[in-house]
Amino acid sequence: MIDQRFYTQLSPIALVDLAKQSGAQIVRGDPQILVHFVSSLRDLTAGNIAFARNKKHLTDHIPTGGVIIADRATLDVISQWPVAALQAQSSQSVFAGIANSLISSRKSKSRSDLVSKSAVLDSGVEINPGAVIGDDVHIGSGSRIGANAVIECGVEIGRNCDIGSGAHIAFTQIGNDVRLMPGVVIGGQGLGVAKGQEGLIDMPHFGVVQIADGVTIGANTTIDRGVFDTTSIGARSKIDNLVQIAHNVEIGEDCIFAAHVGISGSVRIANRVLMGGRVGVTDHRTIGNDVVITAGSAVLHDIPDGQTWSGYPAKPNRRYLREVATLSKLSQQTKKKPGN
């Protein structure tokens, strides 16, 4: 279900009209059924529509109703399911077009004043020059909004927060005692791309960002909202400058990320994880509690609790150090050979 603080549900559309609009073909289901919402495949129910990219996604999640957009290769898997189906050459690109017909992102009404009349500012809130506060924003007592910051409609900011100059916050719920340094961008659309008939198109995002109490986020860091779900930062986590956190990432409590860390989409990070500068984590990885990842490492695999990993690609630290020592010895031996 979409968060109505940030998104507006448009009128439902009959399946037959969606097929005409998108160029897809109805292969199962009543053409007159109404489609109300978009959904992930995992959460698909009657009245919603989702897409499936491959058979793996279909076998992982068996819905109880709704509409699935699929290509020819996946239709045989869903033939016994209680769902309607649209066949399309590119399920992702068709889904993107349909999604924008069913849901729109809320935008504040155009106005000359910088602080919306519908915004709620509790006692002791400080708004500095040039800051823009959108419709239905709620800012808790004692919080400070820096000069030229933009707080988009529906955003909630807790008590005693400090939002730096030039920050941009949208589709986000922020807890208490949070510090956002200048230039952070929270709640932007992540990198989701589908290949359509006319080339690459952006996948719409309908999720949110949640930042728990006591979090600090450094200057010019970016945190993308989820595609359907939530991008979340756990309590008291500390994130350095120039960090990128992609859509659907979940970060636990008391984590520390140094500058230039990059976390790809749908990564799950547990509690008390430390990442050195320039660590990169590929998508859909799971990192356990109390993990340390040293600077410059590239994480391509899941990491169990309590381990230290290093290297490119990253591996358990002792193994990495042994391999480095072995390569150093081989290099020295090669130098000692005649003619070298």
PyMOL commands that set and color helices and strands:
alter all, ss='L'
color gray80, all
select helices_A, chain A and resi 15-22+55-60+72-78+91-102+317-336
alter helices_A, ss='H'
color red, helices_A
select strands_A, chain A and resi 7-9+13-14+25-28+34-35+37-38+48-51+67-70+84-87+103-105+120-121+126-127+132-133+138-139+144-145+150-151+156-157+162-163+168-169+172-174+179-180+185-188+193-196+199-202+208-211+216-217+222-224+230-233+238-239+244-245+250-251+256-257+262-263+268-269+274-275+280-281+286-287+292-293+298-299+308-310+315-316
alter strands_A, ss='S'
color yellow, strands_A
deselect
rebuild
show_as cartoon
